[in-house]
Amino acid sequence: MITFAHAKINIGLQVLDRRPDGYHNLETVFYPVKWYDILEIVPAKETQLEVSGIAIPNNDQDNLCLQAYQLLKRDFDLSPVHIYLHKHIPIGAGLGGGSADAAFLIKLLSQHFELELSDETMENYARALGADCAFFIRNRPVYATGIGDVFTPVEIDLSPYQLVLVKPPIHVSTGEAYGSIRSARKSKQLLEKIHLPIENWKEMISNDFETGIFERYPEIRGIKSTLYEKGAIYAAMSGSGSTVYGIFKDRVALDELEDGNMVYWVALEL
């Protein structure tokens, strides 16, 4: 049984006050994009994970896919499976690839073992694995608050546009990104701004992580600048980076960005 776990982008990201548990409250919009990892499960004598494609550092029992399997096994009588994961979504890219893999595996296990889990139940399992993991259960645009795990559906249709994702050869850890952030106390009202015409987003919607990351890695800032020079309607870093995306009316040549970077075009239909 096979499935395709896809990535997300953040449209706007504001880091708010620090919580007593050490995390930060935030607000952002998650939007699904069709850049896929491939997951397959087959019956086996013992449960194990096999990874191909992009290498995963420290790929052991801490892998979110194995954690997802063990999470469901505590509540259900799951027989062993061999999990095949072909990584195509880059690591440390701000695209949610690891979270997507875990969430899609939960859905795949529910289907394979005929558990008939509801979306709400699967979201609760996914929340135990990562802040943004539950988003990938329903795969619809949402306004996310809390630590990125409280969702309000939003009606956004970007299907008339083309999206380009540019991933430089830079890995930005979440800890590194938060280390240079200045938290805000008040919301920037992203839920209202996201409904403005996309032509207004450049001046109204921003990612708080960009300031610190751009200072440390000016080449990431350069990618965003180039996308605007090439006619992007809106461009931003996704999550804590390092991927920068641009939304265009039509595809354009980006030869200057293809040297050393992963450049990936995708249609934005849901």
C-alpha positions in Angstrom: 0.0 0.0 0.0 1.5 3.3 -1.1 0.8 7.0 -0.5 2.4 10.4 -1.5 3.2 12.7 1.4 3.3 16.3 0.3 4.9 19.4 1.6 3.5 22.8 2.8 4.4 26.4 2.7 3.9 29.1 5.3 2.1 32.2 4.1 3.1 34.7 6.8 4.6 33.6 10.1 4.6 35.7 13.3 6.2 34.5 16.5 4.3 35.7 19.5 4.9 35.4 23.2 6.9 32.6 24.9 4.8 30.0 26.7 5.5 28.5 30.1 6.3 25.2 28.4 9.2 26.9 26.5 7.5 26.9 23.2 6.2 30.1 21.4 2.7 31.0 20.4 2.6 31.8 16.7 0.3 32.6 13.8 0.7 31.4 10.3 -1.1 30.0 7.3 -0.3 26.5 6.1 -0.9 25.8 2.4 -0.3 22.4 0.9 2.0 22.0 -2.1 2.6 19.1 -4.4 6.2 18.3 -3.7 6.1 14.6 -2.6 7.8 12.0 -0.5 6.7 8.4 -1.3 5.6 6.0 1.5 4.9 2.3 1.2 4.1 -0.3 3.8 4.1 -4.1 3.3 3.6 -6.9 5.8 6.9 -8.1 7.4 8.3 -10.3 10.2 9.5 -7.2 12.1 8.8 -3.5 11.8 11.6 -1.5 10.2 12.1 1.6 8.1 14.1 1.7 4.9 14.9 5.1 3.4 16.0 6.1 -0.1 16.5 9.3 -1.9 17.7 12.2 0.3 19.5 10.9 3.3 18.0 11.6 6.8 20.6 12.4 9.4 20.5 10.3 12.6 17.8 8.1 11.0 17.1 5.6 13.8 14.3 4.8 16.2 13.7 8.6 16.7 12.4 8.8 13.1 8.8 10.2 13.1 7.5 7.4 10.9 8.6 4.8 13.4 7.2 6.9 16.2 3.9 7.1 14.4 3.7 3.3 14.0 4.5 2.8 17.7 1.9 5.4 18.7 -0.9 3.5 17.0 0.5 0.1 18.1 0.0 1.1 21.7 -3.8 1.3 21.1 -4.3 -1.2 18.3 -3.1 -4.7 17.5 -0.9 -3.9 14.6 1.2 -6.6 12.9 4.7 -5.7 11.8 5.2 -3.8 8.6 8.2 -2.8 6.5 8.0 1.0 5.9 9.7 2.2 2.7 10.3 6.0 2.5 11.6 7.7 -0.5 12.7 11.2 0.5 12.2 13.9 -2.1 11.3 16.8 0.1 14.5 18.4 1.4 15.5 18.2 5.1 15.7 21.4 7.1 13.8 23.3 4.4 10.8 24.7 6.2 8.5 22.5 4.1 7.3 20.1 6.8 8.5 17.0 5.1 9.2 14.9 8.3 5.8 15.9 9.7 4.1 15.1 6.5 5.7 11.6 6.4 4.4 10.8 9.9 0.9 12.1 9.3 0.5 10.3 6.0 1.8 7.1 7.6 -0.9 7.4 10.2 -3.5 7.6 7.4 -1.9 4.7 5.6 -1.9 2.5 8.7 -5.5 3.3 9.4 -6.4 2.3 5.8 -4.1 -0.8 5.8 -5.3 -2.2 9.1 -8.9 -1.1 8.5 -8.9 1.0 11.7 -11.5 3.5 10.3 -10.0 6.3 12.3 -11.7 9.7 11.9 -9.8 12.8 10.8 -10.1 14.2 14.3 -8.7 11.0 15.9 -5.8 10.9 13.4 -5.1 14.6 14.1 -4.9 13.9 17.8 -2.3 11.2 17.2 -0.4 13.4 14.8 -0.2 16.3 17.4 1.7 14.0 19.7 4.5 13.8 17.1 5.0 17.5 16.1 3.4 20.9 16.2 2.5 21.0 12.5 2.0 17.3 12.0 -1.8 17.3 12.4 -2.1 19.8 9.4 -1.3 17.0 7.0 -4.2 14.8 7.9 -6.8 17.0 6.1 -4.5 18.9 3.7 -6.5 22.0 3.4 -5.4 25.6 3.9 -5.6 26.6 7.5 -4.8 29.6 9.8 -2.7 28.0 12.5 -2.2 29.3 16.0 -1.0 28.0 19.3 2.3 26.3 18.6 1.1 25.7 15.1 -1.4 23.0 16.1 -4.7 24.9 16.4 -6.4 25.2 13.0 -9.0 27.5 11.6 -10.0 26.6 7.9 -9.4 29.5 5.5 -10.8 29.9 2.0 -7.7 30.6 -0.2 -7.5 29.5 -3.8 -4.1 30.0 -5.4 -4.9 27.7 -8.4 -4.5 30.5 -11.0 -0.8 30.9 -10.0 2.4 29.0 -10.4 4.7 28.4 -7.4 8.5 28.0 -7.5 10.4 26.6 -4.5 14.1 27.4 -4.2 16.0 25.3 -1.7 19.7 26.5 -1.2 22.3 24.0 0.1 21.8 25.4 3.6 20.2 23.5 6.6 18.5 25.8 9.1 17.6 24.1 12.4 14.5 25.2 14.3 16.7 26.0 17.3 18.9 28.2 15.2 16.0 30.1 13.7 14.4 30.8 17.1 17.7 31.9 18.5 17.6 35.2 16.6 13.9 35.9 16.8 12.3 38.8 18.6 8.9 37.8 19.8 5.9 40.1 19.4 3.2 40.6 21.9 0.3 41.4 19.6 -1.0 39.6 16.5 -0.5 41.2 13.1 -4.0 40.1 12.2 -2.8 37.6 9.6 -6.3 36.0 9.4 -7.7 39.2 8.0 -4.7 40.0 5.8 -4.7 36.6 4.1 -8.0 37.5 2.4 -6.5 40.7 0.8 -5.7 40.5 -2.9 -2.4 38.6 -3.4 -0.9 41.8 -4.9 -1.1 43.4 -1.4 0.7 40.5 0.4 4.2 41.9 -0.2 3.6 44.9 1.9 1.3 43.3 4.5 2.4 39.7 5.2 5.8 38.7 6.4 7.8 35.9 8.1 9.4 36.9 11.4 12.2 34.4 10.9 13.5 36.2 7.8 15.3 39.0 9.6 17.7 36.8 11.6 18.1 34.1 9.0 18.8 36.7 6.2 21.5 38.3 8.4 23.2 35.0 8.9 22.7 33.7 5.4 22.6 36.6 2.9 22.4 34.1 0.1 18.8 33.3 1.2 17.9 37.0 1.2 19.4 37.1 -2.4 17.0 34.3 -3.5 14.0 36.3 -2.3 15.3 39.4 -4.0 15.8 37.6 -7.3 12.3 36.2 -7.3 10.9 39.7 -7.0 13.2 40.9 -9.7 11.8 38.1 -11.9 8.2 39.3 -11.4 7.0 37.3 -8.4 3.7 38.6 -7.0 4.7 37.4 -3.5 7.9 35.8 -2.2 8.8 34.6 1.2 10.8 32.1 3.2 8.8 29.1 4.3 8.7 28.3 8.0 12.2 28.7 9.5 13.8 28.2 6.2 15.9 27.6 4.2 13.4 27.3 1.3 12.2 30.5 -0.3 9.1 30.4 -2.6 7.7 32.7 -5.2 4.2 33.0 -6.5 4.0 33.9 -10.2 1.3 34.4 -12.8 3.3 32.3 -15.2 6.5 30.3 -15.1 9.7 32.3 -15.8 13.3 31.4 -16.5 15.4 31.3 -13.3 18.7 30.3 -14.7 20.6 32.4 -12.1 19.1 30.4 -9.3 19.6 27.0 -10.7 23.4 26.9 -10.0 23.7 25.0 -6.7 20.1 25.4 -5.6 17.1 23.0 -6.0 14.5 24.8 -8.1 11.1 23.2 -8.2 8.0 24.5 -10.0 4.6 23.3 -8.9 1.0 24.1 -9.8 -1.0 25.4 -6.8 -4.3 23.6 -7.4 -5.5 21.8 -4.2 
